Amino acid sequence: MKLTLNGILAFLLAYALGTAVTAQDNCATGKTIKPGVITIGTGDPAYFPWVIDDRPESGMGFEGSVAYEIADRLGFAKQQVEWVRTSFDGALEPGEKAFDLNLQQYTITKERDKNIDFSMPYYTSAAAIVVRQPVIDEGIDTEKSALAGLKWGAAEGTTAEALITKLIAPKEAIQIFTDTSAVTEAMKADQIHATLVDLPTALFLAVLMLDDGVILGQYPHEVSGDLDQFGAVMAQGSPLKPCVDAAISAMLDDGSLSLLDAKWLSSNISVPVIRN
């Protein structure tokens, strides 16, 4: 029998999920906003490779599959999971939520944590630079002095602006746009030359959003720091937080989270590393 890499990953994932310790079962009883249901938020739209084909209910994509695995460990079957759509910034506002948890590549920061609760990190991403082919054709390299001469853009409400400032220190002011789609449109119009996003999103932009997109390079976690750890968002003081944290911790311990990463993210990405 011939085993492919995807076949091996699928077998290991099934084994890990099938043998996982489910001590989190029943932890969430009476703690969700709807009895007997867990409501999970995502973006509108939700992008590859986090969610496939903008259908979170399929359980396809990294965050789609992580969400269902968390729900399962909290004692909710797939049919007991409901999805809602939110704006990126709206989910971070203080007050009551229309969801129990929201997975939308939210970077954990102290400032955001003042208004909401984060779960423990379920993913740590490298930060990646996206440019268009004309920038490559002009001979750009990854030296900091060269990158600083580019025109940079970032989506508002994200940590991209802080990361660009920290890692690159552009000579011109960073232009801020409403969302990632607006950033890519600005790149197409030559208003900006480059942007910085998490590595999987960089892949999506370069391959699907830009006809001539290129991932110039990535900054590893030890360079970019803790600004690129993703956590699920919950209402401040959510009684569900200890349960979600326990589920994610168990997924880390038994290797199932790493297998989901390998299935949906790592196997699709090979990008040069920037260390200067």
GIVEN-V924535 format. One record per backbone hydrogen bond with DSSP energy under -0.5 kcal/mol. NH is the residue of the N-H (numbers start at 1). CO is the residue of the C=O. If there is no record, write none. Layout:
nh->[NH:NH]
co->[CO:CO]
//
This chain:
nh->[3:4:8:9:10:11:12:13:14:15:16:17:18:19:20:25:26:27:28:29:31:34:37:38:40:40:41:42:44:50:51:52:54:55:58:59:60:62:63:64:65:66:67:68:69:70:71:72:73:74:74:75:76:77:80:81:82:82:84:86:91:92:93:93:100:101:102:103:104:107:108:109:113:114:115:116:117:119:122:123:125:125:127:128:129:130:131:132:133:135:136:137:138:139:140:146:147:148:149:149:150:152:153:154:156:158:163:164:165:166:167:168:169:171:175:177:183:184:185:186:187:188:189:190:191:192:193:194:195:196:197:199:202:203:204:205:206:207:208:209:209:210:213:213:214:216:216:217:218:219:220:220:223:224:225:227:228:229:230:230:231:233:234:236:238:241:244:245:246:247:248:249:250:251:252:253:254:255:255:257:259:260:261:262:263:264:265:266:267:268:269:274:275]
co->[1:2:4:5:6:7:8:9:10:11:12:13:14:15:16:22:74:24:74:26:28:37:34:80:38:82:101:84:45:47:47:60:51:52:55:56:55:49:50:50:61:62:63:64:65:66:67:68:69:70:71:72:71:75:77:78:38:80:40:42:87:89:89:90:39:39:233:41:102:105:229:107:109:111:112:112:234:232:230:230:123:228:219:197:217:195:214:193:212:132:132:133:134:136:135:143:143:144:145:146:147:150:194:175:177:155:159:160:161:162:163:164:164:148:152:154:179:180:181:182:183:184:185:187:186:186:151:151:130:153:128:126:198:199:200:201:202:203:204:204:205:205:206:210:131:129:214:129:272:127:218:274:220:220:221:224:225:226:123:228:106:102:117:115:235:238:240:241:242:243:244:245:246:247:248:249:250:251:252:251:255:256:257:258:259:260:261:261:262:265:266:218:273]
//
